[in-house]
């Protein structure tokens, strides 16, 4: 049976990361949520259901999948924010021609839907699929983990690195290369890809979890990396960096300083001193030298985060920085616990910036203006060129869409 991976009505709880990607393209462990689902259904055809303005990007990145288009067939709809267990296919098994909804802790995590109902409900035309689409169908209660906010992915990250490591190393062998002066701890739990350069003085400590290093990575002298940790293709870990457990680093990143319990999407830089903890960063971000975030309050209390216009009690003692794509910080920038910085913002100035920093914001604690769209696009073009990437017309259109989607948020704050 073909599957459809969809976004539900809770997608805005993952702002600001979801402005430039569907929920199912968020990372947890070594892969996106989408890739975990597809790994559980290796032979099935896949339809990806996303918002219209993201369709071009999703189609380009997933040439083997249909996007927002259904064949005349029954489908197994799967919520794109689940954290897929290895036995997902067994959990969601149904009898032939049976329609059924699978619910976990009140959330629809999957639904087996007939071709007729898909057509009757015009599911190919609906951008966001909410629970109403599946009402009045038989239900089964199942136990499947899912994320409700970005920090849920951060807290699941270490476990998912371990799960993904087991899956990926079943069919792959670590590169056979000697690294003089490098200290491997629990080497059997360390995977090193092709053409990886590891300088003398580096410590790779997999005693607390696996370390997976993709091809073409460079690790400079005296860096210390503790597992669970994933380092993506062509990334660079700078000299004396300290990477503590539960960190995922995407491809073509530069990382230095002290990092723990953090997810970083591709093409982002934090290459200087400074602490980053219990944080989630998008792509094309640059953190200036000595940028730091707090992830623990002095009273050790539960941290409140502003999400989708609401103040949410995270129920967590540790929550750091959540930052959208294309945002930048100046040197010595300091972020308080549970700070959210939107898409394409520029943060600078003395003191702590606001704990909620809107998309296309320009400034900091003392004053803030709107980051003009034309200037933001101009900067993004320069950044893309530095990574030998073309900033296409579709990228510029996406910037404009996000600028307009977030305009009211800025207007409420008087700029």
C-alpha positions as CSV (number, residue, x, y, z in Angstrom):
1,X,0.0,0.0,0.0
2,X,1.4,3.5,-0.8
3,X,1.9,5.9,2.0
4,X,1.4,9.6,2.4
5,X,3.5,11.5,4.9
6,X,1.5,14.6,6.0
7,X,1.6,17.7,8.2
8,X,-1.2,18.1,10.7
9,X,-2.7,21.2,12.3
10,X,0.0,21.4,15.0
11,X,2.8,22.3,12.5
12,X,3.0,25.9,13.7
13,X,4.2,24.6,17.1
14,X,7.5,24.0,15.3
15,X,8.1,27.6,14.3
16,X,10.4,29.1,13.2
17,X,11.9,26.0,11.6
18,X,8.7,25.1,9.6
19,X,8.7,28.4,7.6
20,X,11.2,26.9,5.2
21,X,10.5,23.2,5.4
22,X,7.6,20.7,6.2
23,X,7.5,19.3,9.7
24,X,8.6,15.9,8.4
25,X,11.9,17.4,7.2
26,X,13.0,18.3,10.7
27,X,16.0,16.4,12.0
28,X,16.2,14.0,15.0
29,X,19.2,11.8,15.3
30,X,21.1,11.2,12.0
31,X,18.1,11.7,9.7
32,X,14.9,13.7,9.1
33,X,11.6,12.4,10.5
34,X,10.5,11.6,6.9
35,X,13.6,9.4,6.3
36,X,12.8,7.3,9.3
37,X,9.2,6.7,8.1
38,X,10.5,5.8,4.6
39,X,13.1,3.4,6.1
40,X,10.2,1.6,7.8
41,X,8.4,1.2,4.4
42,X,11.3,0.6,2.0
43,X,9.3,-0.8,-0.9
44,X,6.2,1.4,-0.8
45,X,5.4,4.4,-3.0
46,X,5.5,7.7,-1.1
47,X,3.4,10.8,-1.4
48,X,4.6,13.9,0.5
49,X,1.8,16.3,1.6
50,X,3.1,19.8,2.3
51,X,2.1,23.5,2.1
52,X,1.9,24.8,-1.5
53,X,4.7,27.3,-1.3
54,X,7.1,24.5,-0.2
55,X,6.1,22.2,-3.0
56,X,8.9,23.1,-5.4
57,X,11.6,22.5,-2.8
58,X,10.1,19.2,-1.6
59,X,9.8,17.9,-5.1
60,X,13.4,18.9,-6.0
61,X,14.7,17.1,-2.9
62,X,12.6,14.0,-3.3
63,X,12.6,13.1,-7.0
64,X,11.3,9.6,-6.3
65,X,8.3,10.8,-4.4
66,X,5.0,12.3,-5.6
67,X,4.2,15.7,-3.9
68,X,0.6,16.6,-3.2
69,X,-0.6,14.2,-5.9
70,X,-2.5,10.9,-5.3
71,X,-3.0,7.9,-7.5
72,X,-6.5,6.2,-7.5
73,X,-5.5,4.0,-4.6
74,X,-6.0,3.4,-0.9
75,X,-3.3,5.1,1.2
76,X,-1.7,4.8,4.6
77,X,-1.5,8.4,5.9
78,X,1.3,8.9,8.4
79,X,1.7,12.0,10.6
80,X,5.1,13.6,9.7
81,X,5.9,14.4,13.3
82,X,6.1,10.9,14.6
83,X,9.5,9.5,15.7
84,X,9.3,6.2,13.9
85,X,9.9,2.9,15.8
86,X,11.6,0.1,13.9
87,X,8.4,-1.9,13.9
88,X,6.1,0.8,12.6
89,X,4.9,-1.2,9.7
90,X,3.7,-4.0,12.0
91,X,2.0,-1.5,14.4
92,X,0.0,0.1,11.5
93,X,-1.0,-3.2,9.8
94,X,-4.7,-3.5,8.8
95,X,-7.0,-5.9,6.9
96,X,-7.4,-5.5,3.2
97,X,-9.9,-2.7,2.3
98,X,-10.3,-1.7,6.0
99,X,-10.3,2.0,6.9
100,X,-8.9,2.8,10.3
101,X,-7.4,5.6,12.3
102,X,-4.4,5.1,14.7
103,X,-4.3,7.3,17.8
104,X,-1.5,7.7,20.3
105,X,-2.2,9.8,23.4
106,X,-5.0,11.7,21.6
107,X,-3.0,12.4,18.5
108,X,-3.8,10.9,15.1
109,X,-0.5,9.3,14.1
110,X,-1.7,7.4,11.1
111,X,-4.9,6.5,9.1
112,X,-5.6,3.9,6.4
113,X,-7.9,5.8,4.0
114,X,-9.7,4.5,0.9
115,X,-9.3,6.0,-2.6
116,X,-13.0,7.0,-2.6
117,X,-12.6,9.0,0.7
118,X,-9.5,10.7,-0.5
119,X,-11.4,11.9,-3.6
120,X,-14.5,12.8,-1.6
121,X,-12.5,14.9,0.9
122,X,-10.3,16.4,-1.8
123,X,-7.2,15.6,0.3
124,X,-5.0,16.4,-2.7
125,X,-6.1,20.0,-2.4
126,X,-6.0,20.4,1.4
127,X,-2.6,21.8,2.5
128,X,-2.8,20.8,6.2
129,X,-4.7,17.6,7.1
130,X,-6.4,18.0,10.5
131,X,-8.3,15.5,12.7
132,X,-11.6,16.4,11.1
133,X,-10.7,14.7,7.9
134,X,-10.7,11.3,9.7
135,X,-13.7,11.6,12.0
136,X,-16.3,8.9,12.2
137,X,-13.7,6.2,11.2
138,X,-12.9,3.2,13.4
139,X,-9.9,3.8,15.7
140,X,-7.1,1.8,17.3
141,X,-5.0,3.1,20.3
142,X,-1.3,2.5,19.6
143,X,1.9,3.6,21.4
144,X,4.0,5.7,19.0
145,X,6.2,8.5,20.1
146,X,5.8,11.9,18.4
147,X,7.1,15.4,18.8
148,X,4.9,18.4,19.8
149,X,7.6,21.1,19.9
150,X,11.2,21.5,18.8
151,X,12.6,20.7,22.2
152,X,11.0,17.3,22.0
153,X,13.3,16.5,19.1
154,X,16.3,17.8,21.1
155,X,15.4,15.5,24.0
156,X,14.9,12.5,21.7
157,X,18.1,13.2,19.7
158,X,20.6,11.0,21.6
159,X,18.3,7.9,21.5
160,X,17.6,8.5,17.8
161,X,21.4,8.8,17.0
162,X,21.8,5.4,18.6
163,X,18.9,3.9,16.6
164,X,20.0,5.4,13.3
165,X,23.6,4.3,14.0
166,X,22.5,0.7,14.3
167,X,20.5,0.9,11.1
168,X,23.2,2.6,9.0
169,X,26.1,0.5,10.1
170,X,24.4,-2.8,9.3
171,X,25.4,-2.4,5.6
172,X,28.4,-0.1,5.9
173,X,32.0,-0.5,7.2
174,X,34.1,2.2,8.8
175,X,37.0,3.4,6.7
176,X,40.2,1.5,7.2
177,X,42.7,4.3,7.9
178,X,45.2,5.0,10.7
179,X,45.0,8.3,12.6
180,X,48.2,8.8,14.5
181,X,47.8,10.7,17.7
182,X,44.0,10.3,17.8
183,X,42.5,8.7,20.9
184,X,39.6,6.3,20.1
185,X,37.6,5.3,23.1
186,X,35.3,2.3,22.4
187,X,36.3,2.2,18.8
188,X,33.8,-0.4,17.7
189,X,31.1,2.2,18.4
190,X,32.7,4.8,16.1
191,X,32.0,5.0,12.3
192,X,34.4,7.0,10.1
193,X,33.4,7.7,6.5
194,X,35.6,8.0,3.5
195,X,38.2,10.8,3.2
196,X,37.8,11.9,6.8
197,X,40.7,13.9,8.2
198,X,41.2,13.7,12.0
199,X,44.2,15.7,13.3
200,X,46.5,14.6,16.2
201,X,45.2,15.3,19.7
202,X,41.6,14.6,18.9
203,X,39.6,12.4,21.4
204,X,36.6,10.4,20.1
205,X,34.9,9.0,23.1
206,X,32.1,6.6,22.3
207,X,31.8,5.1,25.8
208,X,28.5,7.0,26.3
209,X,27.1,6.4,22.8
210,X,28.0,6.0,19.1
211,X,29.8,8.5,17.0
212,X,29.0,8.6,13.3
213,X,31.3,10.7,11.1
214,X,30.2,11.2,7.4
215,X,32.6,11.4,4.5
216,X,34.9,14.4,3.9
217,X,34.7,15.7,7.5
218,X,37.7,17.4,9.0
219,X,38.3,17.4,12.8
220,X,41.0,19.8,13.8
221,X,43.6,19.2,16.6
222,X,42.6,18.7,20.2
223,X,38.8,18.6,19.6
224,X,36.9,16.3,22.0
225,X,33.8,14.6,20.8
226,X,31.5,12.4,23.1
227,X,28.8,10.2,21.7
228,X,26.0,9.9,20.9
229,X,27.1,12.3,18.1
230,X,26.5,12.6,14.4
231,X,28.7,14.8,12.1
232,X,27.4,15.3,8.6
233,X,29.3,15.3,5.3
234,X,32.0,17.9,4.7
235,X,31.6,19.6,8.0
236,X,34.5,20.9,10.0
237,X,35.0,20.6,13.8
238,X,37.4,23.4,14.9
239,X,40.5,23.1,17.2
240,X,39.7,22.6,20.9
241,X,36.0,22.2,20.2
242,X,34.1,20.3,22.9
243,X,31.2,18.3,21.6
244,X,29.2,16.7,24.5
245,X,26.6,13.9,24.0
246,X,23.4,14.1,22.0
247,X,24.6,16.4,19.2
248,X,23.6,16.2,15.5
249,X,25.5,18.4,13.0
250,X,24.3,18.6,9.4
251,X,26.5,18.7,6.3
252,X,28.8,21.6,5.5
253,X,28.8,23.1,9.0
254,X,31.7,24.7,10.9
255,X,31.5,24.0,14.6
256,X,33.7,25.2,17.5
257,X,33.4,26.1,21.2
258,X,31.2,24.0,23.5
259,X,28.1,22.2,22.2
260,X,25.7,19.8,24.0
261,X,22.2,18.3,23.4
262,X,21.8,20.3,20.1
263,X,20.5,19.7,16.6
264,X,22.1,21.8,13.8
265,X,20.8,21.7,10.2
266,X,23.2,21.8,7.2
267,X,25.1,24.9,6.1
268,X,25.2,26.6,9.5
269,X,28.3,27.9,11.4
270,X,29.2,28.2,15.0
271,X,32.9,28.0,14.6
272,X,34.1,30.2,17.5
273,X,34.1,30.0,21.3
274,X,30.8,30.1,23.1
275,X,28.3,27.7,24.6
276,X,25.3,26.2,22.7
277,X,23.1,23.8,24.6
278,X,19.7,22.1,24.4
279,X,19.2,24.1,21.2
280,X,17.7,23.6,17.7
281,X,19.3,25.6,14.8
282,X,18.1,25.7,11.2
283,X,20.2,26.1,8.0
284,X,22.3,29.0,6.8
285,X,22.8,30.4,10.3
286,X,26.0,32.1,11.5
287,X,26.7,32.6,15.2
288,X,29.3,35.3,15.8
289,X,32.3,34.8,18.0
290,X,31.5,34.2,21.6
291,X,27.8,33.9,21.1
292,X,26.4,32.0,24.1
293,X,23.0,30.7,25.2
294,X,21.7,29.8,28.6
295,X,19.7,26.5,28.8
296,X,19.1,26.5,32.6
297,X,17.4,29.0,34.8
298,X,19.1,30.0,38.1
299,X,16.0,28.7,40.0
300,X,16.2,25.4,38.2
301,X,12.6,25.8,37.2
302,X,10.6,24.7,34.2
303,X,11.3,26.9,31.2
304,X,8.6,28.8,29.3
305,X,8.9,29.3,25.6
306,X,6.8,31.5,23.3
307,X,5.5,29.4,20.4
308,X,2.8,30.3,17.8
309,X,1.8,33.4,19.8
310,X,1.4,31.5,23.1
311,X,3.7,31.1,26.1
312,X,4.2,27.4,26.6
313,X,5.5,25.7,29.7
314,X,7.9,23.2,28.3
315,X,8.0,21.1,31.4
316,X,11.7,20.9,30.9
317,X,14.5,22.2,33.1
318,X,16.8,22.6,30.1
319,X,15.8,24.5,27.0
320,X,18.1,26.6,25.0
321,X,17.9,28.5,21.7
322,X,15.5,27.8,18.8
323,X,16.7,29.6,15.6
324,X,15.2,29.8,12.2
325,X,17.1,29.6,8.8
326,X,19.3,32.4,7.6
327,X,19.5,34.2,11.0
328,X,22.8,35.7,12.2
329,X,24.3,36.9,15.5
330,X,27.0,39.5,16.2
331,X,30.0,38.8,18.4
332,X,29.3,38.4,22.2
333,X,25.6,37.9,21.7
334,X,23.9,36.4,24.8
335,X,20.6,34.4,24.6
336,X,18.4,33.7,27.6
337,X,16.9,30.3,28.3
338,X,14.1,29.3,25.9
339,X,14.8,32.0,23.3
340,X,13.2,31.8,19.9
341,X,14.7,33.7,17.0
342,X,12.8,33.7,13.7
343,X,13.6,33.3,10.0
344,X,16.3,35.7,8.5
345,X,16.9,37.8,11.6
346,X,20.0,39.8,12.5
347,X,20.7,39.9,16.3
348,X,23.1,42.3,17.8
349,X,23.6,44.8,20.6
350,X,24.3,44.9,24.3
351,X,22.5,42.8,26.9
352,X,20.1,39.9,26.3
353,X,17.8,40.2,23.2
354,X,14.1,39.5,23.7
355,X,13.2,35.9,24.4
356,X,11.0,36.0,21.3
357,X,12.8,37.6,18.3
358,X,10.4,37.7,15.2
359,X,11.4,36.7,11.7
360,X,13.0,39.5,9.7
361,X,14.0,41.3,12.9
362,X,17.0,43.6,12.9
363,X,18.5,44.7,16.3
364,X,18.4,43.5,19.9
365,X,17.6,44.6,23.4
366,X,17.9,48.3,22.9
367,X,16.0,48.7,19.6
368,X,14.6,46.7,16.8
369,X,13.6,47.4,13.2
370,X,12.3,45.3,10.3
371,X,15.0,43.6,8.3
372,X,14.1,44.8,4.8
373,X,13.2,41.9,2.4
374,X,15.5,43.1,-0.4
375,X,18.5,43.3,2.0
376,X,17.8,39.9,3.5
377,X,17.7,38.4,0.0
378,X,20.9,40.1,-1.0
379,X,22.7,38.7,2.0
380,X,21.3,35.2,1.4
381,X,22.6,35.3,-2.2
382,X,26.1,36.1,-0.9
383,X,26.0,33.3,1.6
384,X,24.8,30.8,-1.0
385,X,27.6,31.8,-3.3
386,X,30.2,31.2,-0.6
387,X,29.0,27.6,-0.5
388,X,28.9,27.2,-4.3
389,X,25.1,27.1,-4.2
390,X,22.8,28.9,-6.5
391,X,20.1,31.2,-5.0
392,X,17.3,30.5,-7.3
393,X,14.1,32.4,-8.2
394,X,12.2,29.9,-6.0
395,X,14.4,30.7,-3.0
396,X,13.6,34.4,-3.4
397,X,9.9,33.7,-3.7
398,X,10.0,31.6,-0.5
399,X,11.7,34.6,1.3
400,X,8.8,36.8,0.1
401,X,6.2,34.3,1.3
402,X,7.8,34.0,4.7
403,X,8.2,37.8,5.0
404,X,4.5,38.2,4.4
405,X,3.5,35.3,6.6
406,X,5.3,36.9,9.5
407,X,4.5,40.6,8.8
408,X,1.6,40.7,11.3
409,X,3.9,39.3,14.0
410,X,6.3,42.2,13.5
411,X,3.4,44.8,13.2
412,X,2.2,43.8,16.7
413,X,5.6,44.8,18.0
414,X,5.5,48.2,16.3
415,X,7.9,47.7,13.4
